Amino acid sequence: MTHLFTRLALTTTGLLTICVPLLAQTPTPKANDSTTPLHLLQPDYPVPYGAPRIDSVTAVLNRVYLYLDGATPALLIDKESGHRIDPIGTVNPNAIIKPGDFRLTSYEWGVTYAGMLLASEATGDPRFADYTRKRLAFLTSLRPYFQAQVTSDPKANTPLRQMLAPHALDDAGAMCAAMIKTALLKEQAGANSLKTALRPQIDAYVRYIMTKEYRLADGTLARNRPQPNTLWLDDLFMSVPALAQMGKLTGDKLYYDEAVKQVLQFSKRMFNRDKGLFMHGWVEGMGVHPEFHWARANGWAILTLVELLDVLPANHTGRPAVLDLLKAHAKGLAARQSGSGFWHQLLDRPDSYLETSATAIYAYSIARAINRGWLDPLAYAPMTLLAWNAVTTKVTPGGQVEGTCVGTGMGFDPAFYYHRPINVFAAHGYGPVLLAGAEVINLLKNKSFAINDSSLQLVK
């Protein structure tokens, strides 16, 4: 019965080997439907799957904050000597805001200021709100210093040209909305003094939007580039949130009415009801409009709808139409989310690249709509968390945001959109990431999630 024992044998090389007869081995069961719960096998997901923890979301926000706080100094210097300048007296022609990685007065930074405020509210960390307060206070303190120079030459290339002499909605809307949100903060130290300091700039921005920007005959805000009488979907965000916030600040119904009017007049020309998507550009007089459903422009649109509904009075006659548009747009966007959680640069063209800033905007906007009761959490919460999980893979350990399309004009051919560069210094990515993370924290506080049969589900 030698087969019951381990036998020793010499190989042809003289080495001792251990021979174990087959009868002494236990065969490994074959993995099949009878032996293995195949439905529980772990998929190879390209991004994290499931509900994130609040502390992990907060950690991403902290990384972004630390990077931006160091990369955007609030200091006036002499560009030749590098020495600090006190903004008093005669203007030094060499005076500039100390260069950082981003411009403090751009529309992208208006989004970032708002994102910092929301991050502070969601996390309870005052550093985020302080970032916004300190920089807006710094900018408004420079107004008297540069005012005379800009008044004498509205095209003067001064650090505050965008604030003191806006040339486009890009110069005004997002910054204005962020300033009003900051002015309305009640818990801040010195709240009244900051509100007083911000108000002249707020009024200047709103005056530009209401009275100076070019319009079509029916009053729709427009541009004369790249073609005469052109609507840019981006301009919804560059105008409507500021008008809506002005309504909240002043209580004047005029601003709410104007905000709703712009949304409805843009959407009747640019929203494709069959697809649930907006086209990027519309030109008066064109018989055929090439529909390029650029992701970030659709982001600006849904962000606008959420921003408007946030403050639009419940009894405003335009509210049902705006809410209906939000639901239709969210449905169209949800149908085009990729399996990795991102959305494509051109939403209905899956061979275009996956883009970060739009994905972050959608994550914020849909999470906000769920938290406000405007969208069904059963249907939309899992996809929103998937989107946030995707975004986190693009935030580096140093807090930079990768995968963001650079600033983009309007095109009527696909190559223009397909090949737009991406860059970590594309400022459009940072505010949306802050907004998305903050609102996802609110979602996680309000709702519970669990894995059921391997899929993420809302737990009622």
BELLIN-V277140 format. One record per residue. N is the residue number from 1. SS is DSSP state (~ for helix, > for strand, _ for the rest). PHI is phi in radians with two decimals (NA if undefined). NEAR is the number of other ideal C-beta (glycine too) atoms within 10 Angstrom. Layout:
BEGIN
n=N ss=SS phi=PHI near=NEAR
n=N ss=SS phi=PHI near=NEAR
END
This chain:
BEGIN
n=1 ss=_ phi=NA near=4
n=2 ss=~ phi=-1.13 near=8
n=3 ss=~ phi=-1.20 near=10
n=4 ss=~ phi=-1.51 near=8
n=5 ss=_ phi=-2.12 near=10
n=6 ss=_ phi=-1.33 near=10
n=7 ss=> phi=-1.86 near=11
n=8 ss=> phi=-1.81 near=9
n=9 ss=> phi=-2.52 near=9
n=10 ss=> phi=-1.65 near=9
n=11 ss=_ phi=-1.43 near=8
n=12 ss=_ phi=-1.16 near=5
n=13 ss=_ phi=-1.58 near=6
n=14 ss=_ phi=1.58 near=6
n=15 ss=_ phi=-1.49 near=8
n=16 ss=> phi=-1.40 near=8
n=17 ss=> phi=-2.13 near=10
n=18 ss=> phi=-1.82 near=8
n=19 ss=> phi=-1.83 near=10
n=20 ss=_ phi=-2.03 near=11
n=21 ss=_ phi=-1.03 near=12
n=22 ss=~ phi=-1.02 near=7
n=23 ss=~ phi=-1.18 near=7
n=24 ss=~ phi=-1.54 near=11
n=25 ss=_ phi=-1.64 near=8
n=26 ss=_ phi=-1.73 near=5
n=27 ss=_ phi=-1.17 near=6
n=28 ss=_ phi=-1.34 near=6
n=29 ss=_ phi=-1.09 near=9
n=30 ss=_ phi=-1.27 near=8
n=31 ss=_ phi=-1.36 near=10
n=32 ss=_ phi=-2.56 near=8
n=33 ss=_ phi=-1.13 near=8
n=34 ss=_ phi=-1.46 near=7
n=35 ss=_ phi=-1.80 near=9
n=36 ss=_ phi=-2.35 near=12
n=37 ss=_ phi=-1.32 near=7
n=38 ss=~ phi=-1.03 near=9
n=39 ss=~ phi=-1.21 near=8
n=40 ss=~ phi=-1.72 near=8
n=41 ss=_ phi=-1.05 near=10
n=42 ss=_ phi=-1.38 near=7
n=43 ss=_ phi=-1.21 near=7
n=44 ss=_ phi=-1.62 near=5
n=45 ss=_ phi=-1.22 near=13
n=46 ss=_ phi=-1.36 near=14
n=47 ss=_ phi=-2.34 near=17
n=48 ss=_ phi=-0.99 near=16
n=49 ss=_ phi=-2.06 near=17
n=50 ss=_ phi=1.94 near=16
n=51 ss=_ phi=-1.35 near=23
n=52 ss=_ phi=-1.29 near=20
n=53 ss=_ phi=-1.47 near=10
n=54 ss=~ phi=-1.04 near=16
n=55 ss=~ phi=-1.19 near=8
n=56 ss=~ phi=-1.27 near=12
n=57 ss=~ phi=-1.13 near=25
n=58 ss=~ phi=-1.06 near=19
n=59 ss=~ phi=-1.11 near=14
n=60 ss=~ phi=-1.13 near=20
n=61 ss=~ phi=-1.06 near=27
n=62 ss=~ phi=-1.10 near=17
n=63 ss=~ phi=-1.09 near=19
n=64 ss=~ phi=-1.13 near=26
n=65 ss=~ phi=-1.02 near=22
n=66 ss=~ phi=-1.07 near=13
n=67 ss=~ phi=-1.13 near=20
n=68 ss=~ phi=-1.21 near=25
n=69 ss=~ phi=-1.09 near=17
n=70 ss=~ phi=-1.47 near=12
n=71 ss=~ phi=-1.69 near=15
n=72 ss=_ phi=-2.35 near=21
n=73 ss=_ phi=-1.16 near=16
n=74 ss=_ phi=-1.89 near=17
n=75 ss=_ phi=-2.66 near=11
n=76 ss=> phi=-1.64 near=20
n=77 ss=> phi=-2.33 near=18
n=78 ss=> phi=-1.48 near=14
n=79 ss=_ phi=-1.17 near=14
n=80 ss=_ phi=-1.48 near=10
n=81 ss=_ phi=-1.61 near=9
n=82 ss=_ phi=1.42 near=8
n=83 ss=_ phi=-1.37 near=9
n=84 ss=> phi=-1.15 near=10
n=85 ss=_ phi=-2.05 near=19
n=86 ss=_ phi=-1.48 near=8
n=87 ss=_ phi=-1.32 near=15
n=88 ss=_ phi=-2.39 near=7
n=89 ss=_ phi=1.31 near=8
n=90 ss=_ phi=-1.18 near=8
n=91 ss=_ phi=-1.20 near=16
n=92 ss=_ phi=-1.37 near=17
n=93 ss=_ phi=-1.11 near=11
n=94 ss=_ phi=-1.65 near=12
n=95 ss=> phi=-1.23 near=18
n=96 ss=> phi=-2.46 near=16
n=97 ss=> phi=-1.32 near=22
n=98 ss=_ phi=-0.89 near=16
n=99 ss=_ phi=-1.09 near=11
n=100 ss=_ phi=-2.16 near=14
n=101 ss=_ phi=-1.40 near=15
n=102 ss=_ phi=-2.49 near=16
n=103 ss=_ phi=-1.55 near=15
n=104 ss=_ phi=-1.38 near=23
n=105 ss=_ phi=-2.00 near=18
n=106 ss=_ phi=-1.44 near=18
n=107 ss=~ phi=-1.12 near=28
n=108 ss=~ phi=-1.06 near=21
n=109 ss=~ phi=-1.38 near=24
n=110 ss=~ phi=-1.04 near=29
n=111 ss=~ phi=-1.14 near=28
n=112 ss=~ phi=-1.13 near=30
n=113 ss=~ phi=-1.03 near=24
n=114 ss=~ phi=-1.14 near=27
n=115 ss=~ phi=-1.12 near=31
n=116 ss=~ phi=-1.11 near=30
n=117 ss=~ phi=-1.08 near=23
n=118 ss=~ phi=-1.20 near=24
n=119 ss=~ phi=-1.09 near=29
n=120 ss=~ phi=-1.13 near=25
n=121 ss=~ phi=-1.12 near=17
n=122 ss=~ phi=-1.31 near=24
n=123 ss=~ phi=-1.66 near=19
n=124 ss=_ phi=1.37 near=10
n=125 ss=_ phi=-1.62 near=15
n=126 ss=~ phi=-1.22 near=13
n=127 ss=~ phi=-1.05 near=14
n=128 ss=~ phi=-1.11 near=26
n=129 ss=~ phi=-1.13 near=20
n=130 ss=~ phi=-1.08 near=15
n=131 ss=~ phi=-0.97 near=23
n=132 ss=~ phi=-1.21 near=24
n=133 ss=~ phi=-1.03 near=23
n=134 ss=~ phi=-1.13 near=12
n=135 ss=~ phi=-1.33 near=23
n=136 ss=~ phi=-1.22 near=23
n=137 ss=~ phi=-1.12 near=16
n=138 ss=~ phi=-1.07 near=16
n=139 ss=~ phi=-1.12 near=22
n=140 ss=~ phi=-1.19 near=20
n=141 ss=~ phi=-1.18 near=13
n=142 ss=_ phi=-1.50 near=20
n=143 ss=~ phi=-0.97 near=17
n=144 ss=~ phi=-1.08 near=11
n=145 ss=~ phi=-1.13 near=21
n=146 ss=~ phi=-1.76 near=21
n=147 ss=~ phi=-1.03 near=17
n=148 ss=~ phi=-1.09 near=12
n=149 ss=~ phi=-1.11 near=17
n=150 ss=~ phi=-1.27 near=18
n=151 ss=~ phi=-1.11 near=11
n=152 ss=~ phi=-1.29 near=8
n=153 ss=_ phi=-2.53 near=12
n=154 ss=_ phi=-1.03 near=11
n=155 ss=_ phi=-1.68 near=9
n=156 ss=_ phi=-1.04 near=16
n=157 ss=_ phi=-1.49 near=7
n=158 ss=_ phi=-1.76 near=22
n=159 ss=_ phi=-1.03 near=19
n=160 ss=_ phi=-1.91 near=21
n=161 ss=~ phi=-1.00 near=19
n=162 ss=~ phi=-1.07 near=20
n=163 ss=~ phi=-1.41 near=25
n=164 ss=~ phi=-1.53 near=22
n=165 ss=_ phi=-2.49 near=19
n=166 ss=_ phi=-1.02 near=22
n=167 ss=_ phi=-1.93 near=14
n=168 ss=_ phi=-2.77 near=18
n=169 ss=~ phi=-1.05 near=28
n=170 ss=~ phi=-0.96 near=21
n=171 ss=~ phi=-1.27 near=23
n=172 ss=~ phi=-1.97 near=27
n=173 ss=~ phi=-1.10 near=31
n=174 ss=~ phi=-1.17 near=27
n=175 ss=~ phi=-1.12 near=30
n=176 ss=~ phi=-1.08 near=31
n=177 ss=~ phi=-1.05 near=28
n=178 ss=~ phi=-1.14 near=28
n=179 ss=~ phi=-1.14 near=29
n=180 ss=~ phi=-1.15 near=26
n=181 ss=~ phi=-1.04 near=20
n=182 ss=~ phi=-1.19 near=24
n=183 ss=~ phi=-1.12 near=21
n=184 ss=_ phi=-1.51 near=15
n=185 ss=_ phi=-1.10 near=16
n=186 ss=_ phi=-1.77 near=6
n=187 ss=_ phi=-1.53 near=9
n=188 ss=_ phi=-1.32 near=19
n=189 ss=_ phi=-1.23 near=9
n=190 ss=_ phi=1.17 near=11
n=191 ss=~ phi=-1.02 near=15
n=192 ss=~ phi=-1.15 near=9
n=193 ss=~ phi=-1.18 near=11
n=194 ss=~ phi=-1.21 near=19
n=195 ss=~ phi=-1.05 near=19
n=196 ss=~ phi=-1.12 near=12
n=197 ss=~ phi=-1.20 near=18
n=198 ss=~ phi=-1.37 near=21
n=199 ss=~ phi=-1.04 near=15
n=200 ss=~ phi=-1.04 near=13
n=201 ss=~ phi=-1.26 near=21
n=202 ss=~ phi=-1.01 near=23
n=203 ss=~ phi=-1.10 near=12
n=204 ss=~ phi=-1.15 near=16
n=205 ss=~ phi=-1.08 near=26
n=206 ss=~ phi=-1.13 near=22
n=207 ss=~ phi=-1.06 near=12
n=208 ss=~ phi=-1.12 near=21
n=209 ss=~ phi=-1.07 near=24
n=210 ss=~ phi=-1.36 near=16
n=211 ss=~ phi=-2.19 near=7
n=212 ss=~ phi=-2.02 near=13
n=213 ss=_ phi=-1.21 near=20
n=214 ss=_ phi=-1.11 near=14
n=215 ss=> phi=-2.40 near=12
n=216 ss=_ phi=-1.27 near=14
n=217 ss=_ phi=-1.06 near=8
n=218 ss=_ phi=-1.55 near=7
n=219 ss=_ phi=1.63 near=11
n=220 ss=_ phi=-1.26 near=20
n=221 ss=> phi=-1.10 near=24
n=222 ss=_ phi=-2.54 near=21
n=223 ss=> phi=-2.29 near=20
n=224 ss=_ phi=-1.89 near=9
n=225 ss=_ phi=-2.54 near=10
n=226 ss=_ phi=-1.31 near=13
n=227 ss=_ phi=-2.28 near=15
n=228 ss=_ phi=-1.03 near=12
n=229 ss=_ phi=0.95 near=17
n=230 ss=> phi=-1.88 near=20
n=231 ss=> phi=-1.73 near=23
n=232 ss=> phi=-1.84 near=25
n=233 ss=_ phi=-1.02 near=26
n=234 ss=~ phi=-0.94 near=26
n=235 ss=~ phi=-1.20 near=25
n=236 ss=~ phi=-1.02 near=29
n=237 ss=~ phi=-1.28 near=29
n=238 ss=_ phi=-1.35 near=26
n=239 ss=_ phi=-2.45 near=28
n=240 ss=~ phi=-1.11 near=31
n=241 ss=~ phi=-1.02 near=30
n=242 ss=~ phi=-1.12 near=30
n=243 ss=~ phi=-1.12 near=25
n=244 ss=~ phi=-1.11 near=25
n=245 ss=~ phi=-1.14 near=28
n=246 ss=~ phi=-1.15 near=26
n=247 ss=~ phi=-1.05 near=24
n=248 ss=~ phi=-1.17 near=17
n=249 ss=~ phi=-1.15 near=19
n=250 ss=~ phi=-1.79 near=13
n=251 ss=_ phi=1.35 near=10
n=252 ss=_ phi=-1.47 near=12
n=253 ss=~ phi=-1.09 near=11
n=254 ss=~ phi=-0.90 near=12
n=255 ss=~ phi=-1.27 near=23
n=256 ss=~ phi=-1.10 near=23
n=257 ss=~ phi=-1.07 near=15
n=258 ss=~ phi=-1.16 near=21
n=259 ss=~ phi=-1.10 near=28
n=260 ss=~ phi=-1.12 near=22
n=261 ss=~ phi=-0.99 near=17
n=262 ss=~ phi=-1.11 near=22
n=263 ss=~ phi=-1.04 near=25
n=264 ss=~ phi=-1.25 near=15
n=265 ss=~ phi=-1.33 near=16
n=266 ss=~ phi=-1.15 near=25
n=267 ss=~ phi=-1.18 near=20
n=268 ss=~ phi=-1.19 near=9
n=269 ss=~ phi=-1.68 near=16
n=270 ss=~ phi=-2.12 near=21
n=271 ss=> phi=-1.68 near=21
n=272 ss=> phi=-1.59 near=14
n=273 ss=_ phi=-1.12 near=10
n=274 ss=_ phi=-1.15 near=6
n=275 ss=_ phi=-1.61 near=16
n=276 ss=_ phi=1.25 near=21
n=277 ss=> phi=-2.34 near=25
n=278 ss=> phi=-1.65 near=28
n=279 ss=_ phi=-1.39 near=21
n=280 ss=_ phi=-1.35 near=29
n=281 ss=> phi=-2.35 near=25
n=282 ss=> phi=-2.43 near=21
n=283 ss=> phi=-2.13 near=16
n=284 ss=_ phi=-1.09 near=14
n=285 ss=_ phi=1.73 near=8
n=286 ss=_ phi=-1.37 near=13
n=287 ss=_ phi=-1.35 near=4
n=288 ss=_ phi=-2.16 near=5
n=289 ss=_ phi=-1.92 near=14
n=290 ss=_ phi=-1.09 near=12
n=291 ss=_ phi=-1.66 near=17
n=292 ss=_ phi=-1.88 near=21
n=293 ss=_ phi=-1.61 near=24
n=294 ss=> phi=-1.19 near=28
n=295 ss=~ phi=-1.10 near=28
n=296 ss=~ phi=-1.20 near=30
n=297 ss=~ phi=-1.09 near=25
n=298 ss=~ phi=-1.13 near=26
n=299 ss=~ phi=-1.11 near=28
n=300 ss=~ phi=-1.03 near=27
n=301 ss=~ phi=-1.19 near=29
n=302 ss=~ phi=-1.21 near=26
n=303 ss=~ phi=-1.10 near=25
n=304 ss=~ phi=-1.08 near=29
n=305 ss=~ phi=-1.07 near=26
n=306 ss=~ phi=-1.17 near=24
n=307 ss=~ phi=-1.07 near=24
n=308 ss=~ phi=-1.20 near=28
n=309 ss=~ phi=-1.11 near=20
n=310 ss=~ phi=-1.01 near=14
n=311 ss=~ phi=-2.11 near=18
n=312 ss=_ phi=-1.16 near=20
n=313 ss=_ phi=-0.96 near=13
n=314 ss=_ phi=-1.05 near=6
n=315 ss=_ phi=-1.67 near=6
n=316 ss=_ phi=-1.22 near=17
n=317 ss=_ phi=-1.12 near=10
n=318 ss=_ phi=-1.53 near=17
n=319 ss=~ phi=-1.08 near=16
n=320 ss=~ phi=-1.02 near=9
n=321 ss=~ phi=-1.19 near=13
n=322 ss=~ phi=-1.18 near=21
n=323 ss=~ phi=-1.13 near=17
n=324 ss=~ phi=-1.08 near=10
n=325 ss=~ phi=-1.14 near=24
n=326 ss=~ phi=-1.02 near=24
n=327 ss=~ phi=-1.11 near=15
n=328 ss=~ phi=-1.15 near=18
n=329 ss=~ phi=-1.20 near=23
n=330 ss=~ phi=-1.05 near=26
n=331 ss=~ phi=-1.12 near=13
n=332 ss=~ phi=-1.13 near=22
n=333 ss=~ phi=-1.18 near=27
n=334 ss=~ phi=-1.03 near=17
n=335 ss=_ phi=-1.21 near=12
n=336 ss=_ phi=-2.05 near=20
n=337 ss=_ phi=-1.21 near=19
n=338 ss=_ phi=-1.37 near=15
n=339 ss=_ phi=-1.18 near=10
n=340 ss=_ phi=-1.61 near=16
n=341 ss=_ phi=1.69 near=25
n=342 ss=_ phi=-1.46 near=26
n=343 ss=> phi=-1.92 near=27
n=344 ss=> phi=-1.46 near=22
n=345 ss=_ phi=-0.93 near=24
n=346 ss=> phi=-1.87 near=21
n=347 ss=_ phi=-1.03 near=25
n=348 ss=_ phi=-1.78 near=15
n=349 ss=_ phi=-2.22 near=15
n=350 ss=_ phi=-1.21 near=12
n=351 ss=_ phi=-1.56 near=9
n=352 ss=_ phi=-1.44 near=19
n=353 ss=_ phi=-1.27 near=17
n=354 ss=> phi=-1.42 near=20
n=355 ss=> phi=-2.15 near=26
n=356 ss=~ phi=-1.42 near=27
n=357 ss=~ phi=-1.11 near=28
n=358 ss=~ phi=-1.13 near=29
n=359 ss=~ phi=-1.04 near=32
n=360 ss=~ phi=-1.15 near=34
n=361 ss=~ phi=-1.09 near=32
n=362 ss=~ phi=-1.13 near=30
n=363 ss=~ phi=-1.03 near=30
n=364 ss=~ phi=-1.12 near=30
n=365 ss=~ phi=-1.09 near=29
n=366 ss=~ phi=-1.28 near=28
n=367 ss=~ phi=-1.06 near=31
n=368 ss=~ phi=-1.09 near=26
n=369 ss=~ phi=-1.15 near=26
n=370 ss=~ phi=-1.15 near=24
n=371 ss=~ phi=-1.12 near=18
n=372 ss=_ phi=-1.59 near=12
n=373 ss=_ phi=1.47 near=8
n=374 ss=_ phi=-1.59 near=17
n=375 ss=_ phi=-2.22 near=23
n=376 ss=_ phi=-1.24 near=13
n=377 ss=~ phi=-1.14 near=20
n=378 ss=~ phi=-1.03 near=12
n=379 ss=~ phi=-1.44 near=13
n=380 ss=~ phi=-1.94 near=20
n=381 ss=~ phi=-1.14 near=25
n=382 ss=~ phi=-1.04 near=18
n=383 ss=~ phi=-1.19 near=17
n=384 ss=~ phi=-1.19 near=28
n=385 ss=~ phi=-1.19 near=26
n=386 ss=~ phi=-1.07 near=24
n=387 ss=~ phi=-1.09 near=29
n=388 ss=~ phi=-1.09 near=29
n=389 ss=~ phi=-1.02 near=23
n=390 ss=~ phi=-1.12 near=24
n=391 ss=~ phi=-1.02 near=29
n=392 ss=~ phi=-1.08 near=21
n=393 ss=_ phi=-1.25 near=16
n=394 ss=_ phi=-1.83 near=23
n=395 ss=> phi=-1.72 near=24
n=396 ss=_ phi=-1.27 near=13
n=397 ss=_ phi=-0.98 near=7
n=398 ss=_ phi=-1.54 near=12
n=399 ss=_ phi=1.56 near=20
n=400 ss=_ phi=-1.47 near=20
n=401 ss=> phi=-1.86 near=28
n=402 ss=_ phi=-1.66 near=14
n=403 ss=_ phi=1.38 near=22
n=404 ss=_ phi=-1.72 near=27
n=405 ss=> phi=-1.15 near=22
n=406 ss=_ phi=-1.22 near=12
n=407 ss=_ phi=-0.94 near=16
n=408 ss=_ phi=-2.39 near=18
n=409 ss=_ phi=-1.39 near=12
n=410 ss=_ phi=-1.96 near=23
n=411 ss=_ phi=-2.27 near=17
n=412 ss=_ phi=-2.16 near=15
n=413 ss=_ phi=-2.51 near=9
n=414 ss=~ phi=-1.20 near=14
n=415 ss=~ phi=-1.03 near=8
n=416 ss=~ phi=-0.97 near=14
n=417 ss=~ phi=-1.41 near=22
n=418 ss=~ phi=-1.04 near=15
n=419 ss=_ phi=-1.99 near=10
n=420 ss=_ phi=-1.09 near=21
n=421 ss=_ phi=-1.20 near=10
n=422 ss=> phi=-2.03 near=18
n=423 ss=_ phi=-2.82 near=17
n=424 ss=_ phi=-1.20 near=16
n=425 ss=_ phi=-1.71 near=13
n=426 ss=_ phi=-1.28 near=23
n=427 ss=_ phi=-1.15 near=23
n=428 ss=~ phi=-1.13 near=27
n=429 ss=~ phi=-1.48 near=33
n=430 ss=~ phi=-1.40 near=32
n=431 ss=~ phi=-1.02 near=30
n=432 ss=~ phi=-1.04 near=29
n=433 ss=~ phi=-1.13 near=31
n=434 ss=~ phi=-1.08 near=31
n=435 ss=~ phi=-1.06 near=28
n=436 ss=~ phi=-1.10 near=31
n=437 ss=~ phi=-1.07 near=31
n=438 ss=~ phi=-1.11 near=27
n=439 ss=~ phi=-1.31 near=28
n=440 ss=~ phi=-1.15 near=30
n=441 ss=~ phi=-1.03 near=24
n=442 ss=~ phi=-1.07 near=17
n=443 ss=~ phi=-1.12 near=25
n=444 ss=~ phi=-1.16 near=20
n=445 ss=~ phi=-1.26 near=11
n=446 ss=~ phi=-1.57 near=12
n=447 ss=_ phi=-2.25 near=18
n=448 ss=> phi=-2.00 near=11
n=449 ss=> phi=-2.31 near=18
n=450 ss=> phi=-2.64 near=11
n=451 ss=> phi=-1.56 near=11
n=452 ss=> phi=-2.23 near=10
n=453 ss=_ phi=0.91 near=7
n=454 ss=_ phi=1.38 near=12
n=455 ss=> phi=-1.87 near=10
n=456 ss=> phi=-1.30 near=17
n=457 ss=> phi=-2.33 near=15
n=458 ss=> phi=-1.29 near=19
n=459 ss=> phi=-1.78 near=9
n=460 ss=_ phi=-1.28 near=7
END
